[in-house]
């Protein structure tokens, strides 16, 4: 009889948890919609399309590369690396993409500005920022929704060129950042 009582008690406890969690899950309806963010972001499908177009742009110029796409929070969404690209370029591409996203600036432009401005020289000490060209923010309307970066294609200018060509093919209406 005692074990039946324990089973009933456990079942009642479980039911109480379920009922209690239902009321917690219903609570968001009490939150004002204006307090809930709804932000555009890079999807896996978009990331893969950008990578395919960017790799195609590099390959059309006889270059191999690694391409990384991060979402608006800086999380890696997709990455592709040619067989002949050195392993350090994978980390570089991820960090360039993160840099472009975080600063909302192409990484080459940021690197140039940091070299020209002594107050910005310490940016190279910020963890995960990489002041080398090849990272480009991705815009949707006025929002930066992520970033793409290329590494290992033959230098910062070449890396950025491949990224810009990939963006132009997949997101032709994106307002591209000015080249300086």
Secondary structure by P-SEA (a helix, b strand, c coil): caaaaaaaaaaaaaaaaaaaaaaaaacccccccccbbbbbbbcaaaaaaaaaaaaaaaaaacccbbbbbbccccccccccccccccaaaaaaaaaaaaaaaaacccaaaaaaaaaaccccccccccccccccccbbbbbccccccccccccccccaaaaaaaaaaaaaaccccccccccc
